[in-house]
């Protein structure tokens, strides 16, 4: 039981004393904190599947605890603190908005490892951030969408106007437009990661505007249900395959694959080789996968989509290859130029051709 050692550690830290060593025969405990439900069949679900895969890979050497549907802010800080006082050796925080709480708690518990998904704040040496290059998968989905739309209007449900969402919208649009120059995107930001009612309303609003393909960077399956009810509307799985909606409205998916990453990072912590980093992996690392492409997609389009995915995975092609202008017409990338990871990670503008406005 690690409660007493953690309480002693907290007291020692407050007093400026050395931290007591944990019992060597205890399993390494990892606490996972999610902003949504692990039953959402989306983002939180796939992180939990990664936890399960890690648990199976490392066996009795590890133990895991899970807190789901935790609001970003003070509640997150409280939950993480409770996990640590209960014996957690590592905290995995799987939402962008957990960043301030992660770093506040990390300052109080320097002997605990922190892994923060999609974040950028690494204020302490025990905090690492990680992300997936979802924009690579969005490029493939955009290619499919551009071929599959008949109305030439594609709807996109965005959660928050943060870089990881903006990158995905830009990538999907560029590749949809490359496949079909007549494509238009309509974007609605819903300011939530998981709210089936709000997501459903957004999907219906986009369909009412003429969209016959719906993207989402939110976590519930509600947009698929709305698309199915409307008929003649396609959608894409978000984070997980959402194959229960195949063959229509779902035509493919970006599938998040967190198990190998969690196994590697937890093993490194147990081995004493863990290092702080900002880890950003994609198709080439199999951090994301292209879900099965349904029979609704013509064979030649399926083949071209898979060829695009292969070229991205191999490094032969980058989804953001110039010339690309910003929405205001100013040059972002010159002919043949690709962005460095730093500016791409912080992107805060739409590309030329997108008519939607980014909220302040």
Secondary structure, DSSP 8 states (H G I E B T S, - for coil): --HHHHHHHHHHHHHT-------TTS-EEEEEE-SS-TTSSSHHHHHHHHHHHHHHHHGGGEEEEEE-S--TTHHHHHHHHHHHHTT-SEEEE-SGGGHHHHHHHHHH-TTSEEEEET-----STTEEEEEE-HHHHHHHHHHHHHHH-SSSEEEEEESSSSHHHHHHHHHHHHHHHHH-TT-EEEEEE-S-S--HHHHHHHHHHHHHTT-SEEEE-SS-SHHHHHHHHHSS-EEEEEES--GGGTTTTEEEEEEE--HHHHHHHHHHHHHT-----EEEE-GGGTSEEE----TTS-HHHHHHHHHHHHHHHHTS--SSBSSEEBTTS-EEE-TT-B--HHHHHT--S-BTT-------
